Amino acid sequence: MKRIVLTGGGTAGHVTPHLALLPHLLEKGYEVHYIGTKDGIERQIMSGQPVTYHAIHTGKLRRYFDWKNFSDPLRVLQGAHEASRLMKALKPDVVFSKGGFVAVPVVWGAWRRGVPVIAHESDLTPGLANRISTRFAKKVAATFPECADALGDKGVLTGTPLRPQLFSGNREQGLRMAGFSGEKPVLLMMGGSQGAQSVNKILREALPHILPMMDVFHLCGQGNLDTALTDMPGYFQIEFINEDLPHALASADLVLSRAGANALCEFQALKKPTLLIPLPRSASRGDQILNAQSYEKRGLAHVLLQEDMTAESLIAALKKLLEQAPTLRAALEQAPAADGTEAVLALIEQVQKP
């Protein structure tokens, strides 16, 4: 029986692509193991999945001062030796790493034991963990063509593995959930599980001018409901949804979102005209800005920078998005496939020892 180790953590985006690969790996006869942290989101997401989970120590890789910068390198070293021992015991045929700080010791441990590694980078530029992991990987699968080109011989443009459930949504079910008639276009606002506070605030300020044009399905993030707007016609707010997300997406004619790489691939695969408001550099390493600019350059989305966002500019940008939606849909139809599941599976088979 073939054996594969999956790793990645820190955020859901470093874990959920594994869920897209998992049924295919099991179908191909792989015994699947996952190496992550004891209490990380990766353990929560993989709980109940047909995988064997192994927890190791790790530390966060920071580019800013923190007292933990003195202790975390020791935890990374400890985790690297734990991962190396696991590789010796498991003898996997291949490791697939989705990135995040937990991946670094796992990738190093695999390299030390001669196990081939594939890393996957969702963003246009690799994060620090993947920049380290790339040194020890055979191949690096990339979502963005710019990233694949920058990685040279190791880079392979694959897209991001997407869960098949994403494509199973029912528009009528999504409309019923929100209480919409479907007579007007539907705008779906997504800001991640924690929401996007600044976008939430401006969107709500702009509602009196937006709602005559479109209904608004607002995923506002945990703890971000505005009870004063509960009964506003054409506006539906909910903190987050899980199993019903495909129905919400199916009901949407337009999307307003941050510019996380996984979300971008999902919107592209579903052919949704999107207005992107990337996280500003003050709150990130700037990867979302680069992601959004790439999509805008390829004619696949519109972009409004957060520093330029006011109620007036958001209203104007959404009006333009609605007017140009047919052009965006046509570009999305012509774009390369966003679902990288098959391409990543082929790469997994390719790098293994003969």
DOBAVO-891075 format. One record per residue (C-alpha): residue number from 1; x, y, z; residue in one letter. Coordinates in steps of 0.05 Angstrom, whole numbers. Example, Ala and Ser with C-alpha at 12.3 -4.5 7.8 and 13.67 -1.06 7.14 Angstrom:
DOBAVO-891075
    i      xx      yy      zz  aa
    1     246     -90     156   A
    2     273     -21     143   S
END
This chain:
DOBAVO-891075
    i      xx      yy      zz  aa
    1       0       0       0   M
    2      25      69     -18   K
    3      32     119      39   R
    4      29     195      38   I
    5      40     247      91   V
    6       1     312      87   L
    7      20     374     126   T
    8       2     447     133   G
    9     -30     491     185   G
   10     -39     558     218   G
   11     -99     579     177   T
   12    -156     542     144   A
   13    -126     559      76   G
   14     -67     516      92   H
   15    -111     456     107   V
   16    -176     455      66   T
   17    -142     437      -1   P
   18    -123     371      32   H
   19    -197     356      38   L
   20    -203     362     -37   A
   21    -146     313     -48   L
   22    -165     263       6   L
   23    -221     223     -28   P
   24    -178     216     -91   H
   25    -118     193     -51   L
   26    -161     141     -15   L
   27    -190     118     -81   E
   28    -119     108    -108   K
   29    -103      64     -48   G
   30     -61     111      -6   Y
   31     -55     104      69   E
   32     -59     177      91   V
   33     -23     208     151   H
   34     -26     281     173   Y
   35      28     317     213   I
   36       6     380     247   G
   37       6     415     315   T
   38     -29     391     378   K
   39     -80     447     382   D
   40     -79     480     313   G
   41    -137     491     265   I
   42    -109     434     223   E
   43    -127     384     278   R
   44    -198     412     282   Q
   45    -208     408     206   I
   46    -179     338     199   M
   47    -217     311     258   S
   48    -264     256     235   G
   49    -228     247     169   Q
   50    -199     178     150   P
   51    -128     198     166   V
   52     -79     182     221   T
   53     -60     247     256   Y
   54       9     260     287   H
   55      23     322     329   A
   56      92     353     333   I
   57     122     415     366   H
   58     132     476     323   T
   59     141     551     329   G
   60     118     610     289   K
   61     167     642     240   L
   62     162     717     251   R
   63     192     777     215   R
   64     179     824     274   Y
   65     203     827     345   F
   66     169     782     396   D
   67     198     751     459   W
   68     176     683     431   K
   69     228     692     376   N
   70     278     667     428   F
   71     240     603     446   S
   72     205     585     381   D
   73     268     565     343   P
   74     280     512     396   L
   75     209     486     385   R
   76     220     484     310   V
   77     284     443     321   L
   78     246     396     367   Q
   79     191     389     316   G
   80     242     376     261   A
   81     272     317     300   H
   82     202     291     315   E
   83     183     295     242   A
   84     248     260     222   S
   85     232     203     269   R
   86     162     198     241   L
   87     189     195     170   M
   88     235     138     191   K
   89     177     101     224   A
   90     124     113     170   L
   91     169     108     109   K
   92     120     149      66   P
   93     126     149     -10   D
   94     114     224     -14   V
   95      98     286      28   V
   96      50     340       6   F
   97      58     405      43   S
   98       7     462      40   K
   99      51     510      79   G
  100      45     547     144   G
  101      95     545     200   F
  102      81     472     219   V
  103     104     450     150   A
  104     177     471     157   V
  105     199     417     206   P
  106     159     364     168   V
  107     190     382     101   V
  108     259     383     131   W
  109     248     315     164   G
  110     224     285      99   A
  111     285     313      61   W
  112     332     285     114   R
  113     301     216     105   R
  114     302     219      29   G
  115     226     225      21   V
  116     205     267     -39   P
  117     166     330     -22   V
  118     116     371     -61   I
  119     101     440     -32   A
  120      41     481     -54   H
  121      39     557     -56   E
  122     -29     591     -62   S
  123      -6     663     -64   D
  124      29     701    -119   L
  125      93     705     -77   T
  126     113     650     -28   P
  127     107     661      46   G
  128     166     653      92   L
  129     150     580     109   A
  130     145     560      36   N
  131     208     598      18   R
  132     245     554      68   I
  133     208     491      46   S
  134     223     503     -28   T
  135     297     488     -15   R
  136     279     417       6   F
  137     222     403     -43   A
  138     225     366    -109   K
  139     170     409    -139   K
  140     128     468    -118   V
  141      57     470    -144   A
  142      32     542    -155   A
  143     -35     575    -162   T
  144     -10     637    -198   F
  145      30     635    -263   P
  146      76     690    -236   E
  147      95     646    -177   C
  148     108     585    -220   A
  149     153     625    -266   D
  150     192     655    -207   A
  151     206     585    -179   L
  152     243     563    -242   G
  153     251     489    -254   D
  154     216     471    -188   K
  155     153     511    -204   G
  156      92     478    -234   V
  157      27     516    -249   L
  158     -28     472    -221   T
  159     -82     516    -190   G
  160    -110     500    -121   T
  161    -146     435    -103   P
  162    -219     453     -92   L
  163    -271     411     -54   R
  164    -323     381    -101   P
  165    -379     403     -53   Q
  166    -365     474     -75   L
  167    -399     459    -142   F
  168    -460     426    -112   S
  169    -497     489     -91   G
  170    -570     503    -108   N
  171    -588     574    -124   R
  172    -661     568    -101   E
  173    -638     539     -34   Q
  174    -590     597     -25   G
  175    -644     648     -41   L
  176    -692     616       8   R
  177    -638     618      62   M
  178    -632     693      54   A
  179    -706     706      41   G
  180    -693     735     -28   F
  181    -741     731     -87   S
  182    -687     727    -140   G
  183    -716     785    -178   E
  184    -655     828    -165   K
  185    -581     809    -173   P
  186    -551     781    -109   V
  187    -486     807     -80   L
  188    -450     759     -33   L
  189    -402     792      15   M
  190    -349     746      45   M
  191    -295     766      95   G
  192    -272     700     123   G
  193    -291     667     189   S
  194    -270     729     228   Q
  195    -303     777     179   G
  196    -273     840     150   A
  197    -289     895     198   Q
  198    -273     955     155   S
  199    -310     927      95   V
  200    -370     908     138   N
  201    -375     979     164   K
  202    -372    1013      96   I
  203    -418     963      63   L
  204    -471     976     117   R
  205    -464    1051     109   E
  206    -475    1042      34   A
  207    -535     996      39   L
  208    -588    1050      25   P
  209    -556    1062     -43   H
  210    -537     989     -58   I
  211    -603     955     -42   L
  212    -643     988     -98   P
  213    -592     955    -146   M
  214    -583     887    -113   M
  215    -598     844     -53   D
  216    -541     833      -5   V
  217    -523     766      27   F
  218    -473     785      81   H
  219    -426     735     114   L
  220    -402     783     167   C
  221    -359     739     211   G
  222    -366     716     283   Q
  223    -392     768     331   G
  224    -405     819     276   N
  225    -481     819     269   L
  226    -515     887     269   D
  227    -583     877     303   T
  228    -607     945     279   A
  229    -608     918     207   L
  230    -642     851     222   T
  231    -707     868     186   D
  232    -680     910     129   M
  233    -712     885      64   P
  234    -662     857      14   G
  235    -607     849      66   Y
  236    -590     783     100   F
  237    -533     777     150   Q
  238    -504     715     182   I
  239    -439     705     220   E
  240    -415     646     179   F
  241    -440     583     145   I
  242    -407     516     131   N
  243    -447     461      97   E
  244    -493     512      64   D
  245    -437     555      35   L
  246    -444     523     -35   P
  247    -518     545     -36   H
  248    -499     616     -16   A
  249    -447     618     -72   L
  250    -497     590    -121   A
  251    -547     645    -104   S
  252    -495     700    -117   A
  253    -491     738    -182   D
  254    -434     781    -156   L
  255    -383     774    -100   V
  256    -349     825     -54   L
  257    -289     795     -18   S
  258    -219     799       9   R
  259    -166     769     -37   A
  260    -143     706      -3   G
  261    -116     658     -55   A
  262    -162     599     -40   N
  263    -224     643     -43   A
  264    -200     673    -110   L
  265    -194     603    -140   C
  266    -264     586    -116   E
  267    -295     649    -146   F
  268    -257     636    -211   Q
  269    -279     564    -215   A
  270    -351     585    -202   L
  271    -346     642    -254   K
  272    -367     696    -205   K
  273    -354     769    -223   P
  274    -318     795    -161   T
  275    -298     861    -129   L
  276    -235     849     -87   L
  277    -215     891     -28   I
  278    -148     861      -7   P
  279    -120     865      62   L
  280     -75     926      66   P
  281       0     921      78   R
  282     -11     948     148   S
  283     -48     883     165   A
  284     -10     832     123   S
  285      53     820      83   R
  286      19     848      21   G
  287       4     781     -12   D
  288     -71     796     -20   Q
  289     -55     861     -57   I
  290     -10     823    -106   L
  291     -63     768    -114   N
  292    -116     819    -130   A
  293     -73     857    -179   Q
  294     -58     793    -217   S
  295    -132     778    -224   Y
  296    -146     850    -245   E
  297     -90     849    -297   K
  298    -119     785    -327   R
  299    -188     816    -330   G
  300    -217     766    -280   L
  301    -238     815    -224   A
  302    -243     887    -203   H
  303    -202     916    -146   V
  304    -216     971     -95   L
  305    -159     983     -46   L
  306    -180     990      26   Q
  307    -146    1058      33   E
  308    -190    1083     -24   D
  309    -254    1053       3   M
  310    -310    1099      25   T
  311    -385    1089      21   A
  312    -385    1130     -43   E
  313    -327    1093     -76   S
  314    -356    1025     -57   L
  315    -424    1043     -87   I
  316    -390    1066    -151   A
  317    -347    1003    -154   A
  318    -406     957    -144   L
  319    -447     993    -197   K
  320    -388     985    -245   K
  321    -382     911    -226   L
  322    -456     900    -241   L
  323    -451     936    -308   E
  324    -389     898    -330   Q
  325    -409     830    -302   A
  326    -421     799    -371   P
  327    -351     818    -393   T
  328    -320     790    -330   L
  329    -359     725    -337   R
  330    -335     717    -408   A
  331    -262     726    -385   A
  332    -273     676    -329   L
  333    -300     625    -379   E
  334    -237     632    -421   Q
  335    -188     629    -362   A
  336    -148     566    -346   P
  337    -180     517    -299   A
  338    -177     542    -227   A
  339    -188     473    -195   D
  340    -118     443    -188   G
  341    -140     376    -158   T
  342    -122     332    -218   E
  343     -57     370    -232   A
  344     -33     363    -160   V
  345     -51     289    -159   L
  346     -11     278    -223   A
  347      49     314    -191   L
  348      44     270    -129   I
  349      49     208    -173   E
  350     105     238    -214   Q
  351     156     254    -158   V
  352     155     187    -124   Q
  353     213     140    -125   K
  354     209      90    -182   P
END
